[in-house]
Amino acid sequence: MQFYKKRFLIAAWVLAAFAIAGGGMDAEAADSQNDAENSQNNAAYSQEAAADSQKEAPELFSQIPSDYIFSSGAGAWYTQISIGPDGSFKGEYSDSDMGDSGEGYDSTHYRSVFSGRFVNPVKLSDRMYSFELESLSCEKPVGTEEITNAWGNDVRVREIYTDAYGIAGGKTFYLYVPGTPVSELPEEFVNWGWFLGFAFDENRETLVTYGFYNENEKQGFFAPDPQTAAPDQNQIFTVSDHRYEIFRQSCTWEDALNACREKGGYLARIDTMDEYNQILSEMDLLGFGDCRLYIGGRRDPGGQQYYWADNTNVLTGNPLNSPDAWCAGNWMAGEPSFRDDSVGADETVMELFYYGEENRWVWNDVPNNLPDYMGDGASNVGFICEYDN
């Protein structure tokens, strides 16, 4: 569906969101509230701590949702933007004041139809990207106005053409992926998400959809499509000449091994740091930061060396937890531990998950039947299948 066919549906969606959230504030009041000085974790986390790990991410715009909304408050004003895979975008800002009438017009409508381009996408961390505003133009000159019959009836509307609210004034924008803890987000960005009522989990601890932040203007956009709020049952991506498929499924490691074999692949075996980093980049973008994912490593009962297992469950290759292995630094600190005494279970298979205390993805050894020990988190267990193209 084209953007301009969407805008009335989006406006209705915004009204519904406000009804659920119990109302809000107008744009000027919201900006006033968010102008207060505060110490943000984002300042140290993004611009300084992540500086050494910056990496160009040219495919970013083709791998994230295209549609985002920025809105809050009475009157259901909103800015909607659609971003193309090359970073080009188009959008609309809309705000109506039905009570503002005068000679020759019955109501007032503030509007901006705009387009432009984002450039220079960079990966700053596992959960955060940046990009820059290269160009922005409005269909109508900012500050001009006219009387129209824009709503297709006898109502005369005073159209006042404005800048692209939420985009104008920006230079550097920061993108956050699902699974990012609220503690790692700018406070102003979090506030805009709370107004919408869908951007965070029920405890308001974790971002559950994609969002980007105009650092200069301190304004936040969020992807409203419910399918972007959490990964689908499975997601497919390609790294070099291999294809990977991620499943959310509460199962044992052996069940995952068999499922991959039945699909013509095998439980993922990662052989180089370059392959590993590319896989992590894809998982960051797809929002699997809350998952515990089986990968294809295991040890023999009684043994203390982990190896990759082929699709018949035969151990192959070199030890994965040897101090001189290429992947020795991929393990969580203190792992593998071979047993979890807190639950009384031997740990014989490998998983991959995002460990917040180390602020990175890590390998870990776990029991074969991990969901049995996860309680309410069992639904976040899954696995990665790998296929030779």
The 8 nearest C-alpha neighbors of each residue, nearest first, counted from 0:
[[1, 2, 4, 5, 3, 6, 8, 81],
 [0, 2, 4, 3, 5, 6, 81, 89],
 [3, 1, 5, 4, 0, 6, 81, 90],
 [2, 4, 5, 6, 1, 7, 90, 0],
 [3, 5, 2, 1, 6, 0, 7, 8],
 [6, 4, 2, 3, 8, 7, 9, 1],
 [5, 7, 9, 8, 3, 4, 10, 2],
 [8, 6, 10, 9, 5, 11, 4, 3],
 [9, 7, 11, 5, 6, 10, 12, 4],
 [10, 8, 12, 6, 7, 11, 13, 5],
 [9, 11, 7, 13, 12, 8, 6, 14],
 [10, 12, 14, 8, 9, 13, 7, 15],
 [13, 11, 9, 15, 10, 14, 16, 8],
 [12, 14, 16, 10, 15, 11, 9, 75],
 [15, 13, 11, 17, 16, 12, 75, 18],
 [16, 14, 18, 12, 13, 17, 19, 11],
 [15, 17, 13, 19, 14, 18, 195, 20],
 [18, 16, 22, 20, 14, 19, 15, 21],
 [17, 19, 15, 21, 16, 20, 22, 14],
 [20, 18, 16, 17, 21, 15, 196, 22],
 [19, 21, 17, 18, 196, 22, 16, 194],
 [20, 22, 18, 19, 17, 23, 16, 194],
 [23, 21, 17, 20, 18, 72, 73, 24],
 [72, 22, 24, 73, 71, 194, 21, 17],
 [25, 72, 23, 73, 29, 28, 71, 26],
 [24, 26, 72, 28, 73, 27, 29, 71],
 [25, 27, 29, 28, 30, 24, 71, 72],
 [28, 26, 30, 29, 25, 31, 24, 32],
 [29, 27, 31, 30, 25, 26, 24, 32],
 [30, 28, 26, 32, 31, 27, 24, 25],
 [29, 31, 33, 27, 28, 32, 34, 26],
 [32, 30, 28, 34, 29, 33, 27, 35],
 [31, 33, 29, 30, 34, 28, 35, 27],
 [32, 34, 30, 31, 35, 187, 29, 217],
 [33, 35, 31, 32, 30, 36, 217, 187],
 [36, 34, 33, 37, 32, 31, 187, 30],
 [35, 37, 34, 38, 33, 39, 32, 187],
 [38, 36, 39, 35, 186, 34, 187, 185],
 [39, 37, 40, 36, 42, 41, 186, 185],
 [40, 38, 41, 42, 185, 37, 186, 184],
 [39, 41, 42, 183, 43, 44, 38, 185],
 [40, 42, 44, 39, 185, 45, 43, 184],
 [43, 41, 40, 39, 44, 45, 46, 47],
 [42, 44, 47, 41, 45, 40, 48, 46],
 [45, 43, 41, 48, 42, 40, 47, 46],
 [46, 44, 49, 41, 47, 43, 42, 48],
 [45, 47, 42, 50, 43, 49, 44, 48],
 [48, 46, 50, 43, 49, 45, 44, 42],
 [47, 49, 44, 50, 43, 45, 46, 51],
 [50, 48, 45, 52, 123, 47, 51, 124],
 [49, 51, 47, 52, 53, 48, 46, 123],
 [50, 52, 49, 53, 48, 47, 123, 54],
 [53, 51, 49, 50, 123, 54, 124, 122],
 [54, 52, 123, 122, 50, 51, 121, 49],
 [53, 55, 122, 121, 56, 52, 123, 120],
 [54, 56, 121, 122, 57, 120, 53, 119],
 [55, 57, 121, 120, 59, 58, 122, 54],
 [58, 56, 59, 120, 55, 119, 121, 60],
 [59, 57, 61, 56, 60, 62, 84, 85],
 [58, 60, 62, 61, 56, 57, 63, 120],
 [61, 59, 84, 62, 63, 58, 86, 85],
 [60, 62, 84, 59, 58, 63, 85, 83],
 [63, 61, 59, 60, 58, 284, 64, 84],
 [62, 64, 60, 61, 65, 59, 284, 285],
 [65, 63, 66, 222, 227, 62, 209, 67],
 [64, 66, 82, 81, 83, 63, 67, 60],
 [67, 65, 81, 80, 222, 64, 82, 68],
 [68, 66, 222, 221, 80, 220, 79, 223],
 [67, 69, 79, 220, 221, 78, 222, 70],
 [70, 68, 220, 78, 77, 219, 79, 221],
 [71, 69, 77, 76, 78, 68, 72, 195],
 [72, 70, 194, 23, 24, 25, 195, 26],
 [23, 71, 73, 24, 25, 22, 75, 74],
 [72, 74, 75, 24, 25, 23, 22, 71],
 [73, 75, 76, 72, 95, 94, 25, 96],
 [76, 74, 73, 14, 72, 13, 77, 71],
 [77, 75, 94, 93, 74, 70, 71, 95],
 [76, 78, 70, 93, 69, 92, 75, 79],
 [77, 79, 92, 69, 91, 68, 70, 93],
 [78, 80, 68, 90, 91, 67, 77, 69],
 [79, 81, 90, 67, 89, 66, 68, 82],
 [80, 82, 66, 65, 88, 89, 90, 67],
 [83, 81, 88, 65, 87, 86, 66, 80],
 [82, 84, 87, 86, 85, 88, 65, 81],
 [83, 85, 61, 60, 86, 82, 87, 58],
 [86, 84, 83, 87, 60, 61, 82, 58],
 [87, 85, 117, 83, 116, 84, 60, 82],
 [86, 88, 116, 83, 85, 115, 82, 117],
 [89, 87, 82, 115, 114, 81, 116, 83],
 [90, 88, 114, 81, 113, 80, 115, 82],
 [91, 89, 80, 79, 113, 112, 81, 114],
 [90, 92, 112, 111, 79, 78, 113, 93],
 [91, 93, 78, 111, 110, 77, 163, 164],
 [94, 92, 110, 76, 77, 109, 91, 78],
 [93, 95, 76, 109, 108, 110, 77, 96],
 [96, 94, 108, 107, 97, 109, 74, 93],
 [95, 97, 107, 98, 99, 108, 106, 94],
 [98, 96, 106, 99, 95, 107, 100, 105],
 [97, 99, 96, 100, 106, 107, 105, 95],
 [98, 100, 106, 96, 107, 97, 101, 105],
 [101, 99, 105, 106, 104, 98, 107, 102],
 [102, 100, 104, 103, 105, 99, 106, 157],
 [101, 103, 104, 100, 105, 157, 155, 106],
 [102, 104, 101, 105, 155, 146, 100, 157],
 [103, 105, 155, 101, 156, 102, 100, 157],
 [104, 106, 100, 155, 156, 154, 101, 103],
 [107, 105, 100, 97, 156, 99, 104, 98],
 [108, 106, 157, 96, 156, 99, 95, 158],
 [107, 109, 95, 158, 94, 157, 96, 159],
 [110, 108, 159, 94, 93, 160, 158, 95],
 [109, 111, 93, 160, 92, 161, 159, 108],
 [110, 112, 92, 161, 91, 160, 163, 162],
 [113, 111, 91, 138, 137, 90, 92, 110],
 [114, 112, 137, 90, 136, 89, 138, 111],
 [115, 113, 89, 88, 136, 135, 90, 137],
 [116, 114, 135, 134, 88, 87, 136, 89],
 [115, 117, 87, 134, 86, 133, 88, 132],
 [116, 118, 132, 86, 131, 133, 87, 130],
 [117, 119, 131, 130, 120, 133, 86, 132],
 [118, 120, 130, 131, 121, 117, 55, 57],
 [121, 119, 130, 56, 129, 118, 57, 55],
 [122, 120, 55, 56, 129, 54, 128, 123],
 [121, 123, 128, 54, 53, 124, 56, 55],
 [124, 122, 53, 128, 49, 127, 52, 121],
 [125, 123, 127, 126, 122, 49, 52, 128],
 [124, 126, 283, 127, 359, 280, 123, 122],
 [127, 125, 124, 176, 175, 283, 179, 128],
 [126, 128, 175, 124, 123, 174, 125, 122],
 [129, 127, 122, 174, 123, 121, 173, 175],
 [128, 130, 173, 121, 172, 120, 174, 122],
 [131, 129, 120, 119, 172, 118, 171, 121],
 [130, 132, 171, 118, 117, 170, 172, 119],
 [131, 133, 117, 170, 134, 116, 118, 171],
 [134, 132, 117, 116, 118, 131, 135, 115],
 [133, 135, 115, 116, 132, 136, 117, 114],
 [136, 134, 115, 114, 116, 137, 113, 133],
 [135, 137, 114, 113, 115, 138, 134, 163],
 [138, 136, 113, 139, 112, 111, 114, 140],
 [137, 139, 112, 113, 136, 140, 111, 114],
 [138, 140, 137, 141, 160, 111, 112, 143],
 [141, 139, 143, 142, 137, 160, 138, 161],
 [140, 142, 161, 160, 143, 162, 139, 137],
 [143, 141, 160, 161, 140, 144, 159, 162],
 [144, 142, 160, 141, 140, 159, 145, 139],
 [143, 145, 159, 158, 160, 142, 157, 146],
 [144, 146, 158, 157, 147, 159, 143, 156],
 [145, 147, 157, 156, 158, 155, 104, 144],
 [148, 146, 156, 149, 155, 145, 157, 158],
 [147, 149, 155, 150, 151, 156, 154, 152],
 [150, 148, 147, 151, 156, 155, 152, 154],
 [151, 149, 148, 152, 154, 156, 153, 147],
 [150, 152, 149, 148, 153, 154, 147, 155],
 [153, 151, 154, 150, 148, 149, 155, 156],
 [152, 154, 155, 148, 151, 150, 156, 105],
 [155, 153, 152, 105, 156, 148, 150, 104],
 [156, 154, 104, 148, 105, 147, 153, 146],
 [157, 155, 106, 147, 146, 104, 107, 158],
 [156, 158, 146, 107, 145, 104, 108, 106],
 [157, 159, 108, 144, 145, 156, 109, 146],
 [160, 158, 144, 109, 143, 108, 110, 157],
 [161, 159, 110, 141, 143, 111, 142, 144],
 [162, 160, 141, 111, 110, 142, 159, 109],
 [161, 163, 141, 164, 111, 167, 137, 160],
 [164, 162, 167, 166, 111, 92, 165, 113],
 [163, 165, 166, 162, 167, 92, 78, 161],
 [164, 166, 218, 167, 163, 213, 69, 78],
 [165, 167, 163, 164, 169, 168, 213, 216],
 [168, 166, 163, 169, 164, 165, 162, 135],
 [169, 167, 166, 216, 215, 170, 165, 213],
 [168, 170, 215, 167, 213, 166, 171, 216],
 [169, 171, 132, 131, 172, 168, 215, 213],
 [170, 172, 131, 130, 169, 214, 132, 213],
 [173, 171, 213, 212, 130, 129, 214, 131],
 [174, 172, 129, 212, 211, 128, 130, 175],
 [173, 175, 211, 128, 127, 210, 129, 212],
 [176, 174, 127, 210, 126, 209, 211, 173],
 [175, 177, 209, 126, 286, 179, 284, 178],
 [178, 176, 207, 286, 208, 206, 209, 179],
 [177, 179, 288, 206, 205, 289, 207, 286],
 [178, 180, 206, 177, 205, 126, 176, 181],
 [181, 179, 205, 182, 183, 204, 206, 178],
 [180, 182, 204, 184, 205, 183, 179, 206],
 [181, 183, 180, 184, 40, 204, 185, 179],
 [182, 184, 181, 180, 40, 41, 179, 185],
 [185, 183, 181, 41, 182, 186, 189, 40],
 [186, 184, 188, 41, 187, 39, 189, 40],
 [185, 187, 189, 188, 190, 184, 39, 37],
 [186, 188, 190, 189, 185, 33, 217, 191],
 [189, 187, 219, 185, 191, 186, 190, 218],
 [188, 190, 186, 192, 187, 191, 193, 185],
 [191, 189, 187, 193, 192, 188, 186, 194],
 [190, 192, 194, 188, 193, 189, 219, 187],
 [193, 191, 189, 198, 195, 190, 194, 188],
 [192, 194, 190, 196, 195, 191, 189, 198],
 [193, 195, 191, 192, 196, 71, 190, 23],
 [196, 194, 192, 193, 197, 16, 71, 17],
 [195, 197, 193, 194, 20, 198, 192, 16],
 [198, 196, 195, 199, 192, 193, 200, 223],
 [197, 199, 192, 207, 208, 206, 196, 193],
 [200, 198, 206, 207, 203, 205, 197, 201],
 [201, 199, 203, 202, 205, 207, 204, 206],
 [200, 202, 203, 199, 204, 205, 197, 196],
 [201, 203, 204, 200, 199, 205, 181, 206],
 [204, 202, 200, 199, 201, 205, 181, 206],
 [203, 205, 181, 202, 180, 200, 199, 206],
 [204, 206, 180, 181, 199, 200, 179, 178],
 [205, 207, 199, 177, 179, 178, 208, 198],
 [208, 206, 177, 228, 199, 198, 178, 205],
 [207, 209, 228, 177, 198, 227, 206, 222],
 [210, 208, 176, 222, 177, 221, 175, 207],
 [211, 209, 221, 220, 175, 174, 222, 208],
 [212, 210, 174, 173, 220, 219, 175, 172],
 [211, 213, 219, 173, 172, 214, 218, 188],
 [214, 212, 172, 218, 217, 216, 169, 215],
 [213, 215, 217, 216, 212, 172, 171, 169],
 [216, 214, 169, 217, 213, 168, 170, 171],
 [215, 217, 218, 213, 214, 169, 168, 165],
 [218, 216, 214, 213, 215, 187, 212, 188],
 [219, 217, 213, 216, 212, 165, 188, 187],
 [218, 220, 212, 188, 211, 191, 69, 213],
 [221, 219, 69, 68, 211, 210, 67, 212],
 [220, 222, 210, 67, 68, 209, 223, 69],
 [221, 223, 67, 209, 224, 66, 210, 208],
 [224, 222, 225, 221, 67, 68, 66, 227],
 [225, 223, 226, 227, 222, 228, 66, 64],
 [226, 224, 228, 227, 223, 229, 208, 222],
 [227, 225, 224, 228, 229, 231, 230, 223],
 [226, 228, 225, 229, 224, 208, 230, 64],
 [227, 229, 208, 207, 225, 226, 177, 230],
 [230, 228, 227, 226, 207, 231, 286, 208],
 [229, 231, 286, 285, 232, 227, 287, 228],
 [232, 230, 233, 234, 229, 226, 247, 246],
 [231, 233, 247, 246, 230, 234, 248, 245],
 [232, 234, 246, 245, 231, 244, 247, 235],
 [235, 233, 245, 244, 231, 236, 246, 232],
 [234, 236, 244, 243, 245, 233, 237, 242],
 [237, 235, 243, 242, 244, 234, 238, 281],
 [236, 238, 242, 241, 243, 239, 235, 240],
 [237, 239, 241, 240, 242, 277, 236, 274],
 [240, 238, 241, 237, 274, 242, 277, 388],
 [239, 241, 388, 238, 387, 242, 237, 386],
 [242, 240, 387, 388, 238, 239, 386, 237],
 [241, 243, 237, 386, 385, 236, 238, 388],
 [244, 242, 385, 236, 235, 384, 237, 386],
 [243, 245, 235, 384, 234, 383, 233, 385],
 [246, 244, 383, 233, 234, 382, 384, 235],
 [247, 245, 233, 381, 382, 232, 248, 383],
 [248, 246, 381, 232, 380, 379, 233, 382],
 [247, 249, 381, 380, 246, 250, 378, 382],
 [248, 250, 380, 378, 377, 370, 381, 247],
 [251, 249, 248, 254, 370, 252, 255, 368],
 [250, 252, 368, 254, 253, 367, 255, 369],
 [251, 253, 255, 367, 254, 256, 293, 368],
 [252, 254, 256, 255, 251, 257, 367, 250],
 [255, 253, 251, 257, 252, 256, 250, 258],
 [254, 256, 258, 252, 253, 257, 259, 382],
 [257, 255, 253, 266, 259, 254, 258, 252],
 [258, 256, 260, 254, 255, 259, 261, 253],
 [259, 257, 255, 261, 260, 256, 254, 262],
 [258, 260, 265, 264, 262, 256, 384, 261],
 [261, 259, 264, 257, 263, 265, 262, 258],
 [262, 260, 258, 259, 263, 257, 264, 265],
 [263, 261, 259, 260, 264, 258, 265, 384],
 [262, 264, 260, 261, 259, 386, 265, 258],
 [265, 263, 386, 260, 259, 385, 262, 384],
 [264, 266, 259, 310, 260, 385, 384, 267],
 [265, 267, 295, 384, 256, 294, 259, 385],
 [266, 268, 385, 295, 294, 384, 383, 265],
 [269, 267, 295, 307, 270, 266, 294, 296],
 [268, 270, 271, 275, 267, 274, 272, 307],
 [269, 271, 268, 274, 272, 275, 326, 325],
 [272, 270, 274, 273, 269, 275, 325, 326],
 [271, 273, 275, 274, 276, 270, 326, 325],
 [272, 274, 276, 271, 275, 277, 278, 270],
 [275, 273, 277, 271, 272, 276, 278, 269],
 [274, 276, 272, 278, 273, 277, 271, 269],
 [275, 277, 279, 273, 278, 274, 272, 280],
 [278, 276, 280, 274, 279, 275, 273, 281],
 [277, 279, 275, 281, 276, 280, 274, 282],
 [280, 278, 282, 276, 281, 277, 283, 275],
 [281, 279, 277, 283, 278, 282, 276, 284],
 [280, 282, 278, 284, 279, 283, 285, 277],
 [283, 281, 285, 279, 284, 280, 287, 286],
 [284, 282, 280, 286, 281, 285, 125, 279],
 [283, 285, 281, 282, 286, 176, 280, 63],
 [286, 284, 282, 283, 287, 281, 230, 234],
 [287, 285, 177, 283, 284, 288, 176, 282],
 [286, 288, 290, 289, 282, 285, 283, 230],
 [287, 289, 178, 286, 353, 290, 283, 352],
 [288, 290, 287, 178, 379, 291, 353, 352],
 [291, 289, 379, 287, 288, 380, 292, 352],
 [290, 292, 380, 352, 381, 379, 351, 350],
 [293, 291, 382, 381, 351, 350, 380, 290],
 [294, 292, 350, 382, 349, 381, 351, 252],
 [293, 295, 267, 350, 266, 349, 296, 383],
 [296, 294, 266, 267, 268, 307, 308, 297],
 [297, 295, 307, 349, 306, 308, 348, 294],
 [296, 298, 348, 305, 347, 306, 349, 307],
 [299, 297, 305, 347, 304, 302, 306, 300],
 [298, 300, 302, 301, 297, 347, 303, 304],
 [301, 299, 302, 298, 347, 303, 345, 346],
 [300, 302, 299, 303, 298, 347, 337, 304],
 [303, 301, 299, 300, 304, 298, 305, 347],
 [302, 304, 305, 298, 301, 337, 299, 300],
 [305, 303, 318, 298, 302, 320, 306, 319],
 [304, 306, 298, 297, 319, 318, 320, 296],
 [307, 305, 318, 296, 319, 297, 314, 315],
 [306, 308, 296, 295, 315, 314, 268, 297],
 [309, 307, 314, 312, 313, 295, 296, 315],
 [310, 308, 312, 311, 313, 314, 307, 265],
 [309, 311, 265, 312, 260, 308, 256, 266],
 [310, 312, 309, 313, 308, 260, 256, 257],
 [313, 311, 308, 309, 310, 314, 256, 253],
 [314, 312, 308, 309, 311, 315, 310, 307],
 [315, 313, 308, 307, 306, 312, 309, 316],
 [316, 314, 307, 308, 306, 313, 309, 317],
 [315, 317, 306, 307, 318, 314, 319, 308],
 [316, 318, 319, 306, 315, 324, 307, 305],
 [319, 317, 306, 305, 321, 304, 320, 316],
 [320, 318, 305, 306, 321, 324, 317, 326],
 [321, 319, 318, 327, 305, 322, 304, 324],
 [320, 322, 324, 323, 318, 319, 327, 304],
 [323, 321, 324, 327, 320, 328, 325, 319],
 [322, 324, 321, 325, 327, 326, 320, 319],
 [323, 325, 321, 327, 326, 322, 319, 320],
 [326, 324, 327, 323, 271, 272, 328, 319],
 [327, 325, 324, 329, 328, 319, 272, 320],
 [328, 326, 324, 329, 320, 322, 325, 330],
 [329, 327, 326, 330, 325, 331, 324, 322],
 [328, 330, 326, 361, 327, 362, 331, 360],
 [331, 329, 362, 361, 328, 334, 363, 327],
 [330, 332, 361, 334, 362, 363, 333, 329],
 [331, 333, 334, 330, 357, 335, 328, 361],
 [334, 332, 331, 335, 336, 330, 363, 337],
 [335, 333, 336, 331, 332, 330, 363, 364],
 [334, 336, 364, 337, 363, 333, 330, 320],
 [335, 337, 334, 338, 333, 364, 339, 346],
 [338, 336, 346, 335, 345, 347, 364, 339],
 [339, 337, 345, 346, 336, 344, 340, 343],
 [340, 338, 341, 344, 342, 343, 345, 346],
 [339, 341, 343, 342, 338, 344, 345, 337],
 [342, 340, 339, 343, 344, 338, 372, 345],
 [341, 343, 340, 344, 339, 372, 338, 345],
 [342, 344, 340, 341, 339, 345, 338, 346],
 [345, 343, 339, 342, 338, 346, 366, 340],
 [344, 346, 338, 366, 337, 339, 347, 343],
 [347, 345, 366, 365, 337, 338, 364, 348],
 [346, 348, 298, 297, 366, 365, 364, 345],
 [349, 347, 297, 364, 365, 296, 367, 346],
 [350, 348, 364, 296, 363, 294, 297, 293],
 [349, 351, 293, 292, 294, 363, 362, 364],
 [352, 350, 362, 292, 361, 291, 293, 363],
 [353, 351, 291, 360, 361, 354, 292, 290],
 [352, 354, 360, 288, 359, 361, 355, 289],
 [355, 353, 356, 357, 359, 360, 358, 352],
 [354, 356, 358, 357, 353, 359, 360, 180],
 [355, 357, 358, 354, 359, 353, 331, 332],
 [356, 358, 355, 359, 354, 331, 360, 332],
 [359, 357, 355, 356, 354, 360, 353, 125],
 [360, 358, 357, 353, 354, 361, 355, 125],
 [359, 361, 353, 352, 354, 351, 362, 358],
 [362, 360, 331, 330, 329, 352, 351, 353],
 [363, 361, 330, 351, 350, 329, 331, 349],
 [362, 364, 350, 349, 330, 331, 335, 334],
 [363, 365, 349, 348, 335, 346, 350, 347],
 [364, 366, 346, 348, 349, 347, 369, 363],
 [367, 365, 346, 369, 368, 347, 345, 348],
 [366, 368, 252, 251, 369, 348, 347, 365],
 [367, 369, 251, 366, 370, 371, 252, 250],
 [368, 370, 366, 371, 372, 367, 251, 365],
 [371, 369, 377, 373, 372, 368, 249, 380],
 [372, 370, 369, 373, 368, 374, 377, 251],
 [373, 371, 370, 369, 374, 342, 368, 377],
 [372, 374, 377, 370, 376, 371, 375, 369],
 [375, 373, 376, 377, 372, 371, 370, 378],
 [376, 374, 377, 373, 378, 379, 370, 372],
 [375, 377, 373, 374, 378, 379, 380, 370],
 [376, 378, 370, 373, 379, 375, 380, 374],
 [379, 377, 376, 380, 249, 248, 375, 247],
 [378, 380, 290, 377, 376, 291, 247, 381],
 [381, 379, 291, 249, 378, 377, 290, 248],
 [382, 380, 247, 292, 248, 246, 291, 293],
 [381, 383, 292, 293, 246, 245, 294, 255],
 [384, 382, 245, 267, 244, 266, 294, 246],
 [383, 385, 266, 244, 267, 259, 265, 243],
 [384, 386, 243, 267, 265, 264, 242, 266],
 [387, 385, 264, 242, 241, 388, 243, 265],
 [386, 388, 241, 242, 240, 385, 264, 263],
 [387, 241, 240, 386, 242, 237, 239, 385]]
